[in-house]
Amino acid sequence: MKKTYFNHDSSARTDLRIIKLRAKLGYEGYGVFWALLELLFTEENKLCVDDYSEIAFGLQTDPKILKQVIEDFDLFNVEDGCFYSKRLNKQIEEINSKSNKAKENASKRWKNAVAKQTDSQRIASRVEAKEKVEVKKSNKKGVDYYNDISFPDYYDIHYAKRIEQDINKTKEYHEHLRSIGYIQQRNNYNGETKWIKK
């Protein structure tokens, strides 16, 4: 389960058990109650302890107050040295159910997309992939990078460091780019320049 959040009912403070809690322990007890729910949610809704002092330390409260919140107001179920919340169990089940349903729907969509692809589409995609490989192979020999549309990017990646040392070569290169229809665009934010096709 992806632990993100659980529902916090806006009317929780009007629940009779919470009213009794607030009457006896005030909003400190109310805060401890919600902190315990958050803690239980991250622990799959079950905490087992011999002594409440560790949890009380983690929540920065008195162990006596913590013990009262857990045991005295029927807000948590205590069994065999462990406690949990029935209401939180329902919410966790809903979250898991929605998550599983979303996974199933995604899986169905994926299967349907693959199933809908016709034989001719599969063949066409294989032919296209093969053509791309052949184009890559043919580009390795005899490519005129100066007239190729993607040349500025290729230049920027592969030759910038060599040419920038020679100002005349850089000017030559920039003139060539202008002659084949590129313009230089400057990013006002970071000052970088990029060549783009008009």
N, C-alpha and C positions, 0 to 999 in steps of 0.2 A: 504494500500500500504506500502510495506517495503521501507522505505526511505534510499536509499544507495547513488546513484549518478545519474546524468543526463548527457547527451552528451554535450560536449563542442566542437563545431566545430573548427577545426584548422584554418579555413579561416574566422572566425568571424571578425577579425580585418580588413578585406577588404570589409565588408558590408558598403554600402554608409552611412547608418545611424550611424554606429560606427565610420566611418571616420569623419563625422561631429561632433560627440561627442568628439572624441580625439582632433580635431582641436580647439574646444572651451574650453574643460575642461582638456585636456591632459590625461595622464594615471591615474590620480586620478579619473576622471570621468569614465574611462574604468573599473577600479577596483571597483568602487561603483556599476556600472552596473552588474558585475558578482556577487558581494556580494548580491545585491538585488535578482538576480535569485536564488542563494543558499537559501536565506531567504524565497522566495516565494515557492520554492520546498518543504521546510519543513512545510509550512503553506497551503498546497494543492492549491498553486498558486492563493491566493487572500489575500490581505492585505487592511484593511479599517482603515483610520486614519483621524482625524480632523486636525492634525498638524504633520508635518514631523519631528519635533524635537526629538521625542522618537526614531524613526528609525535612524535618523542621529546620535544620541548619541550612539546607539548600534553599528553602523558601523564606529564610530569615524570619522565623516565627518561633513562638514558644512551643515545645513539644506537647504541653498540656492542652493548648488551644488546638493544635493539629489533631490530637487524639479525640477531642470533643467533636471537631468538624467531621471526622471520619466515622465515629461510632455513635454519636448521640442524637442525630437528627434524621436518621433513615435516608440519608443522601447517597450512601455507598453501601454495598453489600460486603460483609466481612466473613470470610470462610478460610479456615486452616491457616491463619496468619497472613492472609492476603486480602486485599480489598480491590473492588472494581465498581464501575457505574453501569447499571442496566441501561440507562438512557444513552450513554456513550457507546455501548455495545451496538445499539440499533443504528446510531449514526455511522459507526465504522462499517457495519454490514451494508448500509446504503452506499457509502463511498466505494467499497469493494465491488458491489454489484454494478454500479455505474461504470467503474473502471473496466471491469470484465466485459460489460456490454459494449463499451467503446472499442475495446480490442477486437471483439468478435466482428463488429460492424466494419472496422478497418480491414480486417482479414477478408471479409466477404467482398468488400469493394475491390481489393487487390485481386482476388480470384476472378471476379467478374470482368475486370479490365483486361486481364490476361486471356480469359476465355473469349472475350469479344474480338480479340485480335484475329483477323482472318489469316488463312494460309498465305494469301497474296501479300498481306501486310508483313508477315514474318519474313517472307522471301525478299520483299523490297527492303526491309531493314537490314537483312544480311548483305544484300547487294550494295546498299549504301555504305555499310561499314567496310566492306571490301574495297569499294572505290576510294574511301578516305585513306585506307592503308596504301593503295596504289599511288594516290596523289602525294602522300608523304614521301614515298620512295622516290617518285619522279622529281620532287622538289630538291632532293639532296644533290642532284647534279645539274649544273647549268642554269640555276635560277638567277634571274636578274632582280636582285633585291631593290635596286634603285627605282624600278618601275612597278614593283609589287606594292599593292595598296597597304599592306601591313608593314611596309619597310620601316617607318619611323619607330614603331614599337620594337621591331627586331634590332634596329640600330641602338635604341635607348638601352636595351638589355645587354647587347653583345659588344658594341664598339665605342660606347661613350667615353670610357676611361682612356682609350688609345687616342681618339681624335681630339679630346678636349685639351690635350697637351699642345696641339698644333692649331693656333688660332686661324691660320689660312685654311686648313682642312675643315675646320668647323664652319667657317663662312661659306666655303664651297658646298658643304653638305646642306646648309640652310637654304642657299640659293637653289640648289637642286630640288629640295622639297617644295619650295614656292613654285618652281617651274612645273611640277607635276600636280599642282592643285592643293597643296597643304597650306594652312595658316597656323601661326603660332598663337596659342591662347595661354594667358597668364592667370593663375589662380590668385586672386587678391588676398585670400586668407593666409596662404603659406608661401606665396611668391614663386611656386614651381611653375614651369612652363611645359606645355604639351602641344604636340603637333596634331592637328585634326584635319580631315579631308573637308574641303568646302562643300 
